[in-house]
Amino acid sequence: IEFSLIPYKGGSLALTDVMGGQISAMMSVMSTSAPHVKAVRLVGLGITRATAVALLTHDPKLDDPGLLVALRSPAFYVGALGSRGNTATRKERLALFDLSPAELERLHGPVGLRIGSKTPPEIAVAILAEMTAVRHGVALETVGIKSLDKTATQVVCS
């Protein structure tokens, strides 16, 4: 899928263009587009508690609008590719859009567990591993740490 960023001064202008066929898609909060989705003039793609969102473009013009929507959503996981430095800069940028500290804290970045991934398939495994840990409530700082307690009875994989 190829995306192009078209900056708008407001959601209503973008909504007018998507409904008029000038652009094929937009990212918005549901309050803006809900009446049009209910009237079947637009197709909405919802984010639920069962949704994981990972932005992979390395382009803030494309990632940031998606993150603004995802961080305010009930998605169980929200992450984006990038270095620790890029993640810190991204959080500073997103904070300018009135995201709460709790919403900003939900952002996983750099996305994926640190398993030495180099190739795209390995990076995908690292991202899915982190998503799985988050989904099951596993504290990320404990992932990969084997218990030294020989009497432990916890099942590692189930």
Secondary structure, DSSP 8 states (H G I E B T S, - for coil): --------SSHHHHHHHHHTTSSS-----HHHHHHHHHTTSS------TT-EEEE-S--HHHHHHHHHHHHTS--SEEEE-S-HHHHHHHHHHHHTTT--HHHHHTEE-S-S--S---SHHHHHHHHHHHHHHHHTT--GGGTT-----TT----S--
